[in-house]
Amino acid sequence: MAYMQELDAWLDGLFTELADQNISFAETKKAIREKVLESYRNGQKAEEESPAPKPAKGRGEKKQAGKPQRFAGNWQCAKCGGAITSLPFEPKGDSANRLQCLECYKARLDSEE
């Protein structure tokens, strides 16, 4: 039986007991929390035992030689129309239309304080 099918069967039994009032809501909640924690721990254990290479953990690991990664491109500031040629992130989708140059970004931060 696949994991999700096993989980569904377990939940059906748990909710049936709750509906029949054989267990309380608090006991049901505790059982669900324990099952989630058990699943989380199993996932952590499996990850530690896996021979597969570990994926990058986030932005911090993108840094090379102490410098943050930069993305080069030709964007335009949505506020003043100035050129933006480098960003600390890669804009995706509609976000490129809302980019601000460093000067406009700093001015906005100063006005919010």
C-alpha positions in Angstrom: 0.0 0.0 0.0 1.4 3.5 -0.9 2.1 5.9 1.9 -0.7 8.2 1.1 -3.2 5.4 0.9 -1.9 4.1 4.3 -2.3 7.6 5.8 -5.9 7.9 4.4 -6.8 4.5 5.9 -5.3 5.6 9.3 -7.1 8.9 9.2 -10.4 7.2 8.3 -10.1 5.0 11.4 -9.1 7.9 13.6 -12.1 10.0 12.4 -14.4 7.1 12.8 -13.4 6.7 16.4 -13.8 10.5 16.9 -17.3 10.4 15.3 -18.3 7.4 17.5 -16.9 9.4 20.5 -14.5 6.7 21.4 -11.8 9.3 21.5 -11.8 13.0 22.2 -10.9 15.8 19.8 -7.7 16.5 21.9 -6.7 12.8 21.6 -7.3 12.9 17.8 -5.2 16.1 17.5 -2.4 14.5 19.5 -2.5 11.3 17.4 -2.3 13.4 14.2 0.6 15.5 15.5 2.5 12.3 16.5 1.9 10.8 13.1 3.2 13.9 11.3 6.2 14.1 13.7 6.9 10.4 13.0 6.7 11.0 9.2 9.1 14.0 9.6 11.6 12.0 11.6 11.5 9.1 9.1 12.1 11.6 6.3 15.1 13.1 8.1 16.5 9.6 8.8 16.1 8.6 5.2 17.8 11.8 4.0 20.8 11.1 6.3 21.1 7.5 5.0 20.6 8.5 1.3 23.7 8.1 -0.9 22.3 10.9 -3.2 24.1 14.2 -3.2 22.5 16.8 -1.0 20.8 19.7 -2.8 21.8 23.3 -2.1 20.2 24.6 1.1 19.5 28.1 0.0 20.7 31.5 -0.8 23.8 31.3 1.5 25.3 28.5 -0.4 25.0 30.4 -3.7 27.8 32.7 -2.5 31.2 32.0 -3.9 34.4 33.3 -2.4 32.5 35.4 0.0 30.6 37.3 -2.7 26.9 37.0 -3.3 25.8 35.7 -6.7 24.6 38.4 -9.0 22.4 38.1 -12.1 23.2 40.3 -15.1 20.5 41.6 -17.4 19.0 44.6 -19.0 16.0 45.7 -16.9 14.4 49.1 -16.4 13.5 50.8 -13.0 9.7 50.9 -12.7 9.9 54.2 -10.9 12.5 56.4 -12.6 13.1 54.4 -15.8 16.9 54.0 -15.1 18.9 51.0 -16.3 19.4 48.1 -14.1 22.1 45.7 -15.2 22.8 43.6 -12.1 20.6 42.1 -9.4 21.1 39.9 -6.4 18.2 37.7 -7.5 16.9 36.5 -10.9 13.5 38.2 -11.6 10.8 35.8 -12.7 7.5 36.4 -14.5 5.8 39.7 -13.7 8.3 40.8 -11.1 10.6 42.2 -13.8 7.9 44.9 -14.4 8.2 46.0 -10.7 12.0 46.3 -10.4 13.5 49.4 -8.8 17.0 50.7 -9.1 19.1 50.9 -5.9 18.5 54.7 -5.6 14.7 54.4 -5.9 14.7 51.3 -3.6 16.7 53.2 -0.9 14.4 56.3 -1.2 11.3 54.1 -0.7 12.9 52.5 2.4 13.7 55.9 3.8 10.2 57.2 3.2 8.7 54.2 5.0 10.6 54.9 8.2 
